Amino acid sequence: MKRLFFAVLTIMCSTAAHAEKIKAPIHIGIGVAQTSNVALFGEEQVNGAKVAEAVFNAKGGINGTHFKLVYQDTGGDEAGAINAFQNLINRDKVVGIVGPTLSQQAFSADPIANRAKVPVLAPSNTAKGIPQIGEYIGRVSAPIAFIAPFAVKYALQENPKIKKVAILYAQNDAYSTSETGTFQESVKKQGLEIVTTQKFQTTDSDFTTQVTAVLGAKVDLAVISGLAADGGNLVKQLRQMGYKGLIVGGNGFNTANVFPVCGKYCEDLIVAQAYSPAVVDTNPVNKEFVTEFRKKHKKDPPQFAAQAFTAVQIYVEALKKVEANTKNKITQLDLATVRTELNKAIRTGSYRTPLGEISLDKEGEINQKSFYVSRIKMEPNGKSGKFLNVK
């Protein structure tokens, strides 16, 4: 009888755990980098997510039920992302996760969420293969294959005499290695010659070897794939050592935090972008986002903040769809059901966001129409600047 009693008790406990009801406020996980050099991006993602939390809760949250963002620091490596995702899934009981910051981290942490059937929306993972990790993985960050070619084409418009190109990339970062492949294809399609390819590490600070090679090759254009800290320092050293040609920076340069890294040497850096704070007249959602972000941070929102805001927005709107589809409040459903239905809802319909009108296909890949090319304009103090749209 004792054995039977304990067997029944075990089954009851297991069933209760599986059918755990969600309590208000509804928890949405934010697993991004808040420490390490990757925090240059993660800080902006946190800022964008917090603005979304304030804006959408002020409008009633999920049909009157407020939500709360739960933060876990992924740091800058795979182990940090894995730990953060495990905590968000198992301890914090989130319905879905926004994160991680780096593609390199996503390839390690996303499979954990996918096995647990927890939706993930990547706010900045642009490497090839992210949505293909699993059916619960999606992204609101357009793959670099869509964005990078715009910057190369603009550079050629700016200087039609470009012939020789230098390619530089961080070989220890999945995003950078993926992005540089796209850049190289774009360069070749434009009939340009890659005369030197230089590798570096995201932890490097001395780029004398790489810069010397670029100067020796007498290139007209340098194309850099790296993160804000290493990439910014590389730009700085290129200019300090005498390089005067155009420089195209990849998605890792889409942050105001790069300004103090390369300082006045950021001037005229060309960057392709998936977001622009200037597009407000035709985009009321972006207008509200820009207004609220400026109130809080006294500056325009950068791309990484806009993408994090968008990810939270999609969760909010998709959770409303779950309630409509199930005819139940989220708090009347068990956690496993909400996660499953939420993942389905995310992939239906379109969303009007700061990035413009977007949708996610069945695989979780973003469909986005609007892209931009900017040139950095530095302020006289050499520490702050702006991304000015040129296309």
C-alpha positions as CSV (number, residue, x, y, z in Angstrom):
1,M,0.0,0.0,0.0
2,K,2.9,2.4,0.8
3,R,4.4,1.8,-2.6
4,L,1.1,2.5,-4.3
5,F,0.6,5.6,-2.2
6,F,4.0,7.0,-3.1
7,A,3.5,6.2,-6.8
8,V,0.2,8.0,-6.8
9,L,1.7,10.9,-5.0
10,T,4.6,11.1,-7.5
11,I,2.1,11.1,-10.4
12,M,0.0,13.8,-8.7
13,C,3.1,16.0,-8.1
14,S,4.3,15.6,-11.6
15,T,0.9,16.4,-13.1
16,A,0.6,19.5,-10.8
17,A,4.0,20.7,-11.9
18,H,3.2,20.2,-15.6
19,A,-0.2,22.0,-15.1
20,E,1.3,24.9,-13.2
21,K,-0.9,27.9,-13.7
22,I,0.6,31.3,-14.6
23,K,0.2,34.0,-12.0
24,A,-0.1,37.7,-12.6
25,P,2.0,39.5,-13.6
26,I,3.0,37.4,-16.6
27,H,6.8,36.9,-16.8
28,I,8.7,37.5,-20.0
29,G,12.4,36.8,-19.9
30,I,15.2,39.1,-21.0
31,G,18.4,37.2,-21.4
32,V,21.0,39.6,-22.7
33,A,24.5,40.7,-21.9
34,Q,24.8,43.1,-18.9
35,T,28.4,42.5,-18.2
36,S,31.6,41.9,-20.3
37,N,32.4,44.0,-23.4
38,V,29.2,42.7,-25.0
39,A,27.3,44.8,-22.5
40,L,27.8,47.7,-24.9
41,F,24.9,46.1,-26.8
42,G,23.1,44.5,-23.9
43,E,22.7,47.8,-22.2
44,E,20.8,49.2,-25.2
45,Q,18.6,46.1,-25.3
46,V,17.7,46.5,-21.7
47,N,16.8,50.1,-22.2
48,G,14.6,49.3,-25.2
49,A,12.9,46.5,-23.4
50,K,12.1,48.7,-20.3
51,V,10.5,51.3,-22.5
52,A,8.3,48.6,-24.1
53,E,7.3,47.4,-20.6
54,A,6.3,50.9,-19.6
55,V,4.5,51.7,-22.8
56,F,2.4,48.5,-23.1
57,N,1.6,48.1,-19.4
58,A,0.3,51.6,-19.5
59,K,-2.0,50.5,-22.2
60,G,-3.3,47.6,-20.1
61,G,-0.7,44.9,-20.8
62,I,-2.3,41.7,-22.0
63,N,-6.0,42.6,-22.1
64,G,-5.8,44.0,-18.6
65,T,-3.2,41.7,-17.1
66,H,0.2,43.3,-16.6
67,F,3.4,41.6,-17.5
68,K,6.8,41.9,-15.9
69,L,10.2,41.6,-17.6
70,V,12.6,39.3,-15.8
71,Y,16.3,39.9,-16.4
72,Q,19.2,37.4,-16.5
73,D,22.7,38.4,-17.5
74,T,24.2,36.3,-20.3
75,G,27.6,37.9,-20.1
76,G,29.6,37.6,-23.2
77,D,30.1,33.9,-23.6
78,E,28.2,30.7,-24.2
79,A,28.3,29.5,-20.6
80,G,26.7,32.7,-19.4
81,A,23.9,32.4,-22.0
82,I,23.2,28.8,-21.1
83,N,23.0,29.6,-17.4
84,A,20.7,32.6,-18.0
85,F,18.3,30.7,-20.2
86,Q,18.1,27.8,-17.7
87,N,17.3,30.2,-14.9
88,L,14.6,32.0,-17.0
89,I,13.0,28.7,-18.0
90,N,13.1,26.6,-14.8
91,R,13.3,29.2,-12.0
92,D,11.6,32.3,-13.3
93,K,8.9,30.4,-15.3
94,V,8.9,32.9,-18.1
95,V,6.4,32.4,-21.1
96,G,9.1,33.4,-23.6
97,I,12.6,34.8,-23.8
98,V,14.1,37.8,-25.6
99,G,17.8,37.1,-26.2
100,P,20.6,36.3,-26.3
101,T,22.8,39.2,-27.4
102,L,25.3,37.4,-29.6
103,S,24.7,34.8,-32.3
104,Q,27.6,32.8,-30.9
105,Q,25.6,32.5,-27.6
106,A,22.4,31.6,-29.5
107,F,23.8,28.5,-31.0
108,S,24.5,27.2,-27.5
109,A,21.6,28.5,-25.5
110,D,18.7,28.4,-28.0
111,P,18.6,24.5,-28.2
112,I,18.0,24.4,-24.4
113,A,14.9,26.6,-24.9
114,N,13.8,24.7,-27.9
115,R,13.9,21.4,-26.0
116,A,11.9,22.9,-23.2
117,K,9.4,24.3,-25.8
118,V,9.9,27.9,-24.7
119,P,9.7,30.6,-27.4
120,V,12.8,32.7,-28.1
121,L,12.9,35.9,-30.0
122,A,16.4,37.0,-30.9
123,P,16.8,40.8,-30.8
124,S,20.3,40.9,-32.4
125,N,21.2,37.5,-33.8
126,T,21.9,38.0,-37.5
127,A,24.1,35.0,-38.3
128,K,23.0,32.4,-40.8
129,G,21.1,29.5,-39.3
130,I,19.5,31.0,-36.2
131,P,15.8,30.3,-36.9
132,Q,16.8,26.8,-38.1
133,I,18.0,25.9,-34.5
134,G,14.4,24.8,-33.8
135,E,10.7,25.4,-34.1
136,Y,10.6,27.6,-31.0
137,I,13.4,29.9,-32.2
138,G,12.6,33.1,-34.1
139,R,14.2,36.5,-34.5
140,V,13.4,40.2,-35.1
141,S,16.9,40.9,-36.2
142,A,17.1,40.8,-40.0
143,P,19.9,38.4,-41.2
144,I,23.0,40.2,-42.2
145,A,22.7,38.7,-45.8
146,F,19.8,41.2,-46.3
147,I,21.6,44.2,-44.8
148,A,25.3,44.1,-45.6
149,P,25.0,44.6,-49.4
150,F,23.4,48.0,-48.9
151,A,26.5,49.4,-47.2
152,V,28.9,48.1,-49.9
153,K,26.7,49.5,-52.7
154,Y,26.6,52.9,-51.0
155,A,30.4,53.0,-50.5
156,L,30.8,52.4,-54.3
157,Q,28.3,55.2,-55.0
158,E,30.3,57.5,-52.7
159,N,33.6,56.6,-54.5
160,P,33.1,55.0,-57.9
161,K,36.9,54.6,-58.2
162,I,37.0,51.9,-55.5
163,K,38.9,48.9,-56.8
164,K,40.8,47.3,-53.9
165,V,39.1,46.1,-50.7
166,A,40.4,44.9,-47.4
167,I,38.3,42.5,-45.3
168,L,38.8,42.4,-41.6
169,Y,36.7,40.2,-39.2
170,A,36.6,38.6,-35.7
171,Q,37.3,35.0,-36.3
172,N,36.1,33.9,-32.8
173,D,32.6,35.3,-33.2
174,A,29.8,33.5,-35.1
175,Y,28.1,36.7,-36.2
176,S,31.3,38.2,-37.5
177,T,32.3,35.1,-39.5
178,S,28.8,34.9,-40.9
179,E,28.7,38.6,-41.8
180,T,32.1,38.7,-43.4
181,G,31.0,35.9,-45.8
182,T,28.1,38.1,-46.9
183,F,30.4,41.2,-47.2
184,Q,32.9,39.3,-49.3
185,E,30.1,38.0,-51.7
186,S,28.8,41.6,-52.0
187,V,32.3,43.0,-52.7
188,K,32.8,40.4,-55.5
189,K,29.4,41.0,-57.0
190,Q,30.3,44.7,-57.4
191,G,33.4,43.7,-59.4
192,L,35.8,44.7,-56.7
193,E,39.0,42.9,-55.7
194,I,39.7,41.6,-52.2
195,V,43.5,42.2,-51.8
196,T,43.9,41.3,-48.2
197,T,41.8,39.5,-45.5
198,Q,42.8,40.0,-41.9
199,K,41.5,38.1,-38.9
200,F,41.4,39.2,-35.3
201,Q,39.8,38.3,-31.9
202,T,37.0,40.1,-30.2
203,T,39.3,40.4,-27.2
204,D,42.1,42.1,-29.1
205,S,43.1,45.7,-28.5
206,D,46.3,46.0,-30.6
207,F,45.7,45.8,-34.4
208,T,49.1,46.9,-35.6
209,T,49.6,43.8,-37.7
210,Q,46.2,44.1,-39.4
211,V,46.5,47.8,-40.0
212,T,50.0,47.4,-41.4
213,A,48.7,44.8,-43.9
214,V,45.8,47.1,-45.0
215,L,48.1,50.1,-45.5
216,G,50.6,47.9,-47.4
217,A,47.8,46.7,-49.8
218,K,46.9,50.3,-50.6
219,V,43.1,49.6,-50.5
220,D,40.3,52.0,-51.3
221,L,37.8,50.4,-48.9
222,A,38.1,48.6,-45.6
223,V,35.1,46.4,-44.5
224,I,35.1,45.4,-40.8
225,S,33.0,42.7,-39.1
226,G,33.4,42.8,-35.3
227,L,31.9,44.1,-32.1
228,A,31.8,47.6,-30.8
229,A,34.8,47.4,-28.6
230,D,37.2,45.6,-30.9
231,G,35.8,47.1,-34.1
232,G,35.9,50.6,-32.7
233,N,39.5,50.2,-31.7
234,L,40.3,48.8,-35.1
235,V,38.8,51.8,-36.8
236,K,40.6,54.2,-34.5
237,Q,44.0,52.6,-35.2
238,L,43.4,52.5,-39.0
239,R,42.9,56.2,-39.0
240,Q,45.7,57.0,-36.5
241,M,48.2,55.0,-38.7
242,G,47.2,56.9,-41.8
243,Y,44.4,55.0,-43.6
244,K,42.3,57.6,-45.5
245,G,39.9,55.4,-47.5
246,L,36.2,54.6,-46.8
247,I,35.3,52.2,-44.0
248,V,32.2,50.0,-43.9
249,G,31.3,48.6,-40.5
250,G,29.0,45.7,-39.9
251,N,26.0,45.2,-37.5
252,G,28.4,45.3,-34.5
253,F,28.7,49.1,-35.1
254,N,25.0,49.7,-34.8
255,T,25.4,51.2,-31.3
256,A,26.0,54.6,-29.9
257,N,28.4,52.9,-27.5
258,V,30.9,52.7,-30.4
259,F,31.3,56.5,-30.4
260,P,33.5,56.8,-27.3
261,V,35.6,53.8,-28.4
262,C,36.8,55.2,-31.7
263,G,36.0,58.8,-30.8
264,K,36.6,61.4,-33.5
265,Y,37.8,58.6,-35.8
266,C,34.3,57.3,-36.1
267,E,33.5,60.2,-38.4
268,D,32.0,59.1,-41.8
269,L,32.0,55.4,-40.9
270,I,29.4,53.7,-43.1
271,V,26.9,51.3,-41.5
272,A,23.9,49.5,-42.9
273,Q,20.9,49.5,-40.4
274,A,17.6,47.8,-39.9
275,Y,16.2,50.7,-37.9
276,S,16.0,54.5,-38.1
277,P,14.8,56.8,-35.3
278,A,14.2,59.5,-38.1
279,V,11.2,57.6,-39.6
280,V,8.4,58.8,-37.3
281,D,6.0,60.7,-39.6
282,T,4.8,57.5,-41.3
283,N,5.3,55.2,-38.4
284,P,3.2,56.1,-35.3
285,V,4.6,53.2,-33.2
286,N,8.2,54.3,-33.8
287,K,7.1,57.9,-33.0
288,E,5.8,56.8,-29.6
289,F,8.9,54.7,-29.0
290,V,11.3,57.5,-30.0
291,T,9.4,60.0,-27.8
292,E,9.4,57.8,-24.7
293,F,13.1,56.7,-25.2
294,R,14.2,60.4,-25.5
295,K,12.3,61.3,-22.3
296,K,14.1,58.6,-20.4
297,H,17.6,58.6,-22.0
298,K,17.9,62.1,-23.6
299,K,19.0,60.7,-26.9
300,D,17.7,58.8,-30.0
301,P,17.2,55.1,-29.6
302,P,19.7,52.9,-31.3
303,Q,18.9,49.8,-33.4
304,F,19.5,47.3,-30.6
305,A,17.1,49.2,-28.3
306,A,14.4,49.2,-31.1
307,Q,14.8,45.5,-31.8
308,A,14.4,44.7,-28.1
309,F,11.3,46.9,-27.9
310,T,10.0,45.1,-30.9
311,A,10.5,41.6,-29.4
312,V,8.6,42.6,-26.3
313,Q,5.9,44.1,-28.4
314,I,5.5,40.9,-30.4
315,Y,5.2,38.9,-27.2
316,V,2.5,41.2,-25.9
317,E,0.5,41.1,-29.1
318,A,0.9,37.4,-29.5
319,L,-0.2,36.7,-25.9
320,K,-3.4,38.6,-26.7
321,K,-3.9,36.3,-29.7
322,V,-3.5,33.3,-27.3
323,E,-6.3,34.6,-25.2
324,A,-8.5,35.2,-28.2
325,N,-7.7,31.7,-29.6
326,T,-8.2,29.8,-26.4
327,K,-11.0,32.0,-25.1
328,N,-9.2,32.0,-21.7
329,K,-7.2,34.5,-19.8
330,I,-3.5,33.7,-19.7
331,T,-3.7,33.3,-16.0
332,Q,-6.3,30.5,-16.4
333,L,-3.9,28.4,-18.6
334,D,-1.0,26.3,-17.6
335,L,2.5,27.4,-18.4
336,A,3.2,24.6,-20.9
337,T,0.1,25.4,-22.9
338,V,0.8,29.1,-22.9
339,R,4.4,28.6,-24.2
340,T,3.1,26.3,-27.0
341,E,0.2,28.5,-28.1
342,L,2.4,31.6,-27.8
343,N,4.9,30.2,-30.2
344,K,2.2,29.5,-32.7
345,A,0.7,33.0,-32.3
346,I,4.0,34.7,-32.9
347,R,4.1,33.3,-36.4
348,T,0.7,34.5,-37.4
349,G,-0.2,37.9,-38.9
350,S,2.0,41.0,-39.1
351,Y,3.1,43.6,-36.5
352,R,3.5,47.4,-36.8
353,T,6.7,48.0,-34.9
354,P,9.5,50.6,-34.7
355,L,11.2,48.6,-37.4
356,G,8.2,49.1,-39.7
357,E,5.7,46.4,-40.6
358,I,7.2,43.0,-40.0
359,S,6.1,39.4,-39.7
360,L,7.7,36.0,-38.9
361,D,7.4,33.1,-41.2
362,K,6.7,29.5,-40.0
363,E,10.4,29.0,-39.5
364,G,10.7,32.1,-37.3
365,E,12.6,34.2,-39.8
366,I,11.7,37.9,-39.9
367,N,10.2,39.5,-43.0
368,Q,11.2,43.1,-43.0
369,K,10.9,45.7,-45.9
370,S,12.7,48.8,-44.7
371,F,16.5,49.1,-44.4
372,Y,18.8,52.1,-44.2
373,V,22.4,53.2,-44.7
374,S,23.9,55.7,-42.3
375,R,27.2,57.6,-41.9
376,I,28.4,58.5,-38.5
377,K,28.6,62.2,-37.7
378,M,30.7,62.9,-34.6
379,E,30.1,65.9,-32.3
380,P,33.0,68.4,-31.7
381,N,33.6,66.8,-28.3
382,G,34.7,63.6,-30.1
383,K,32.8,61.4,-27.6
384,S,29.2,61.5,-28.9
385,G,27.7,61.4,-32.4
386,K,24.7,60.4,-34.6
387,F,23.8,58.0,-37.3
388,L,22.7,60.2,-40.3
389,N,20.6,58.4,-42.9
390,V,22.1,58.6,-46.4
391,K,19.8,56.1,-48.0
